[in-house]
């Protein structure tokens, strides 16, 4: 599912403004989680090059998962 479709589904469930707020909060959480994981010294280093994640899509997936729990 692409980002536009996910955002439309979220907006249908919670409204446009609330959808934007929820996705932005989830996006910030995704960014912080990635940053904290990189800074954590006790965590073993990944072999190979770091793969860039699509934080916006990850955020939308998380919000959709939570929205779907109410159905």
WOURDA-V226647 format. One record per residue. N is the residue number from 1. SS is DSSP state (H for helix, E for strand, - for the rest). D_CENTER is the distance of its C-alpha to the mean C-alpha in Angstrom with 1 decimal. Layout:
BEGIN
n=N ss=SS d_center=D_CENTER
n=N ss=SS d_center=D_CENTER
END
This chain:
BEGIN
n=1 ss=- d_center=14.0
n=2 ss=- d_center=13.4
n=3 ss=H d_center=11.1
n=4 ss=H d_center=14.1
n=5 ss=H d_center=14.8
n=6 ss=H d_center=11.5
n=7 ss=H d_center=11.8
n=8 ss=H d_center=15.5
n=9 ss=H d_center=14.9
n=10 ss=H d_center=12.8
n=11 ss=H d_center=15.5
n=12 ss=H d_center=18.2
n=13 ss=H d_center=17.2
n=14 ss=H d_center=16.8
n=15 ss=- d_center=18.3
n=16 ss=H d_center=17.3
n=17 ss=H d_center=17.2
n=18 ss=H d_center=15.4
n=19 ss=H d_center=12.7
n=20 ss=H d_center=12.4
n=21 ss=H d_center=12.4
n=22 ss=H d_center=9.8
n=23 ss=H d_center=7.2
n=24 ss=H d_center=8.6
n=25 ss=H d_center=8.6
n=26 ss=H d_center=5.0
n=27 ss=H d_center=4.9
n=28 ss=H d_center=8.0
n=29 ss=H d_center=7.2
n=30 ss=H d_center=5.3
n=31 ss=H d_center=8.4
n=32 ss=H d_center=10.7
n=33 ss=H d_center=10.1
n=34 ss=H d_center=10.9
n=35 ss=H d_center=13.8
n=36 ss=H d_center=15.1
n=37 ss=H d_center=15.2
n=38 ss=H d_center=17.1
n=39 ss=H d_center=19.5
n=40 ss=- d_center=20.3
n=41 ss=- d_center=23.8
n=42 ss=- d_center=24.5
n=43 ss=- d_center=21.9
n=44 ss=- d_center=23.6
n=45 ss=- d_center=22.9
n=46 ss=- d_center=21.4
n=47 ss=- d_center=24.2
n=48 ss=- d_center=23.9
n=49 ss=- d_center=21.8
n=50 ss=- d_center=18.2
n=51 ss=- d_center=15.9
n=52 ss=- d_center=13.5
n=53 ss=- d_center=9.9
n=54 ss=- d_center=8.2
n=55 ss=H d_center=5.3
n=56 ss=H d_center=5.3
n=57 ss=H d_center=5.7
n=58 ss=H d_center=3.3
n=59 ss=H d_center=1.5
n=60 ss=H d_center=5.1
n=61 ss=H d_center=6.1
n=62 ss=H d_center=5.5
n=63 ss=H d_center=7.3
n=64 ss=H d_center=9.7
n=65 ss=H d_center=10.5
n=66 ss=H d_center=11.5
n=67 ss=H d_center=13.4
n=68 ss=H d_center=15.1
n=69 ss=H d_center=16.4
n=70 ss=- d_center=18.6
n=71 ss=- d_center=20.4
END
